[in-house]
Amino acid sequence: MWTSDLPSPPVADESTRVVRVGAVATALGLSWATMLGHNLYELPLAPTAIENTGPLLVSVVLAIAVLLRPASRLVSAAILGWALLNLVIGGVVSVLPLPILPFEPEQTLDHYLAHVYYTAGQLPLVLYALTALRRRSGTASRGKRP
């Protein structure tokens, strides 16, 4: 089977696809950049540490997935899961002095502000994913293929 014989993902038009891919790539970049900013400010980590490059790799894989399958509910759900993981665990839970954490987070205004910065950077990605899932859900409920 030739590559040209494969069905392409349904997208309204090419300009819409470019805007959507650009929007999610920007949101993924912002999500990663605020995580990196938090890590560089709060932790003794190099930018090349796995704690920074691992999330960058996940973001790149998700961006490629959107490029290849912009109408995929699975891709949107994966992006939402990634954003919520970063928002809830990285942005909120890890600032709280919980006995289940393997460290004792600093309870200072600086530390709280670093986590507000980190959390705020996840919001565009959460909103993108929720909007994409809602849009695709509406399309599917009208009997059209998402």
Contacts in CASP RR format, 6 or more apart in sequence:
PFRMAT RR
TARGET T0000
AUTHOR 0000-0000-0000
METHOD contacts of the structure
MODEL  1
MWTSDLPSPPVADESTRVVRVGAVATALGLSWATMLGHNLYELPLAPTAI
ENTGPLLVSVVLAIAVLLRPASRLVSAAILGWALLNLVIGGVVSVLPLPI
LPFEPEQTLDHYLAHVYYTAGQLPLVLYALTALRRRSGTASRGKRP
9 68 0 8 1.000
9 69 0 8 1.000
9 70 0 8 1.000
9 71 0 8 1.000
9 72 0 8 1.000
10 71 0 8 1.000
10 145 0 8 1.000
10 146 0 8 1.000
11 17 0 8 1.000
11 20 0 8 1.000
11 70 0 8 1.000
11 71 0 8 1.000
17 70 0 8 1.000
20 66 0 8 1.000
20 70 0 8 1.000
20 132 0 8 1.000
21 63 0 8 1.000
21 66 0 8 1.000
21 67 0 8 1.000
21 70 0 8 1.000
23 128 0 8 1.000
24 62 0 8 1.000
24 63 0 8 1.000
24 66 0 8 1.000
24 79 0 8 1.000
24 125 0 8 1.000
24 128 0 8 1.000
24 132 0 8 1.000
25 63 0 8 1.000
25 66 0 8 1.000
26 124 0 8 1.000
27 124 0 8 1.000
27 125 0 8 1.000
27 127 0 8 1.000
27 128 0 8 1.000
28 59 0 8 1.000
28 62 0 8 1.000
28 63 0 8 1.000
28 79 0 8 1.000
28 125 0 8 1.000
29 59 0 8 1.000
30 121 0 8 1.000
30 124 0 8 1.000
30 125 0 8 1.000
31 59 0 8 1.000
31 82 0 8 1.000
31 83 0 8 1.000
31 86 0 8 1.000
31 121 0 8 1.000
31 122 0 8 1.000
31 124 0 8 1.000
31 125 0 8 1.000
32 55 0 8 1.000
32 56 0 8 1.000
32 59 0 8 1.000
33 121 0 8 1.000
34 117 0 8 1.000
34 118 0 8 1.000
34 120 0 8 1.000
34 121 0 8 1.000
34 122 0 8 1.000
35 52 0 8 1.000
35 55 0 8 1.000
35 86 0 8 1.000
35 90 0 8 1.000
35 118 0 8 1.000
36 47 0 8 1.000
36 52 0 8 1.000
36 56 0 8 1.000
37 117 0 8 1.000
37 118 0 8 1.000
38 91 0 8 1.000
38 114 0 8 1.000
38 115 0 8 1.000
38 117 0 8 1.000
38 118 0 8 1.000
39 45 0 8 1.000
39 49 0 8 1.000
39 51 0 8 1.000
39 52 0 8 1.000
40 47 0 8 1.000
41 114 0 8 1.000
42 106 0 8 1.000
42 111 0 8 1.000
42 114 0 8 1.000
43 51 0 8 1.000
45 51 0 8 1.000
45 52 0 8 1.000
46 52 0 8 1.000
55 86 0 8 1.000
58 82 0 8 1.000
59 82 0 8 1.000
62 75 0 8 1.000
62 78 0 8 1.000
62 79 0 8 1.000
62 82 0 8 1.000
65 72 0 8 1.000
65 75 0 8 1.000
65 78 0 8 1.000
66 75 0 8 1.000
66 79 0 8 1.000
69 75 0 8 1.000
71 136 0 8 1.000
71 146 0 8 1.000
72 146 0 8 1.000
73 133 0 8 1.000
73 136 0 8 1.000
73 137 0 8 1.000
73 140 0 8 1.000
73 146 0 8 1.000
76 129 0 8 1.000
76 132 0 8 1.000
76 133 0 8 1.000
76 136 0 8 1.000
77 129 0 8 1.000
77 133 0 8 1.000
79 125 0 8 1.000
79 128 0 8 1.000
79 129 0 8 1.000
79 132 0 8 1.000
80 126 0 8 1.000
80 129 0 8 1.000
80 130 0 8 1.000
80 133 0 8 1.000
81 129 0 8 1.000
82 125 0 8 1.000
83 122 0 8 1.000
83 125 0 8 1.000
83 126 0 8 1.000
83 129 0 8 1.000
84 122 0 8 1.000
84 126 0 8 1.000
86 118 0 8 1.000
86 122 0 8 1.000
86 125 0 8 1.000
87 119 0 8 1.000
87 122 0 8 1.000
87 123 0 8 1.000
87 126 0 8 1.000
90 115 0 8 1.000
90 118 0 8 1.000
90 119 0 8 1.000
91 115 0 8 1.000
91 118 0 8 1.000
91 119 0 8 1.000
91 122 0 8 1.000
92 115 0 8 1.000
92 119 0 8 1.000
93 101 0 8 1.000
94 101 0 8 1.000
94 105 0 8 1.000
94 115 0 8 1.000
95 105 0 8 1.000
95 111 0 8 1.000
95 112 0 8 1.000
95 115 0 8 1.000
96 105 0 8 1.000
97 104 0 8 1.000
97 105 0 8 1.000
97 107 0 8 1.000
105 111 0 8 1.000
136 146 0 8 1.000
137 146 0 8 1.000
139 145 0 8 1.000
139 146 0 8 1.000
140 146 0 8 1.000
END
